[in-house]
Amino acid sequence: MIKTVKVFQFWLLVVAGLAFSDRVFSQNPVFHIPMALTDTAKIGEDSTLRIRNLNPYFTLHVDSTLVYQLEINRDPSKYFFFMKNAPVGLKIKENGLLTFKADKSYFLSGRLKYDYEYKVNIGVQNLNNPKERIDTSFTLSFFTTEITPSHVKPTVSNVLYMDEGDTISFKVQCETGTYPIEGINFYSSVPIKTNSIIKECNDDFTWSPPYDFVKEGDSSKTKLLILYFVGTNKIFMRDTATIRIYVKDALNYPYMKEEYALAVKNINTYMLRLKYAFFQLDKKVKKTKSTRSEFDMSTATTALGGTIFSSMSSPDAKTTGTILPSVGVALVPVKEAVAPTLTAEQNQAALVRSSIKRLEYTERDNALVGEKDMEITKKVAALKNELKQTQVQLIDVPLEETSNMTEEQLNAYFNNPKVNKKYRLKKR
């Protein structure tokens, strides 16, 4: 007994010496206690319930099988395991045996996904003490070496034909493989302005080529546009769908319709000015004709009076009858001097009238037919050409503004039956 006490005192001195040496030679003194003096009972005791072999991450190949036994630091017969949020096919027994058969049909049917992290919650519960339990989790993911590529599939064929001004619209769909397409980039051989943005599957592409898309230097009045839709998945595999669009040169119908309306307006305005010029010429000719008729009536009356007076018995009456025919003859040069025949004005009036009739016929003959007349270009050219020829032909006819007469008044005078009768062509 005395020998044992001495040995124990010896070890105490050794420990004190070691502590003193650490305090002297170290700035941060630390007491090193030998393992023989520690409480071995506390170190050996495992008081917390835990799973000793839990793997936080499982990765399985398709068509593989998982069999994994979970172990706890307690008697397993007094505890049971349970699981929450488990993917289809994953099972756990009460003794902690994990089993799973990664059947390929699960992935083909869409019930399981590749490269998707499934978080599975598991727990261990004491059968006799409900308070003694543990809740934890692990992650399960699946992969495959047989990769089925995903494809970009627009809803139209890869070759299209269209005209300028038309609109093309289709949906950019995706054929899902092992890894679905997550984003789509759009490119084109020629910079274009689209009415939509293509970023992902099932987006709509809409485009309308402007009327100046096809240039004069393009062969056959056709221009090729190539569209590229590049789809990318999460592992950066790409698939490109290419669409070739042949755009043909087409008529800018809205613009040509405005041109047609302007040509018709110019003809109508010119015809109103011609009708007013016809009114002025016809009025002058009519006034001259009335004056000449008055002179003719006076000449005829004078000659007739001379004949009557010559047949009388009175010498004075016979003298008067001899003089009156001379007076009638003298009125003829006076008539020509006062109211000469307006042949030029009458011919101009007839020419103006025929020109107006020709313009009216040309306007009726080149009227638009239907909602979209494809002959509108020719009709606009015909209207402009007829107007130009008429203006050149009547370049010497003085035209004035019709400010003092309305369009209704001019049309009423021009279409008057008496006026029409005067200028109507007569049969010989």
Secondary structure, 3 states (H helix, E strand, C coil): CHHHHHHHHHHHHHHHHHHHHHHHHCCCCCCCCCHHHCCHHHHHCCCCCCECCCCCEEEEECCCEEEEECCECCCHHHEEEEEECCCCCCEECCCCEEEEECCHHHHHCCCCCCCCCEEEEEEEEECCCCCCEEEEEEEEEEECCCCCCCEEEECCCCEEEEECCCCEEEEEEEECCCCCEEEEEEEECCCCCCCCCCCCCCEEEEECCCCCCCCCCCHHHEEEEEEEEEEEECCCCEEEEEEEEEEECCCCHHHHHHHHHHHHHHHHHHHHHHHHHHHHHHHHHHHHHHHHHHHHHHHHHHHHHHHHHHCCCCHHHHHHHHHHHHHHHHHHHHHHHHCCCCHHHHHHHHHHHHHHHHHHHHHHHCCCCCCCCCCHHHHHHHHHHHHHHHHHHCCCCCCCCCCCCCHHHHHHHHCCHHHHHHCCCCCC
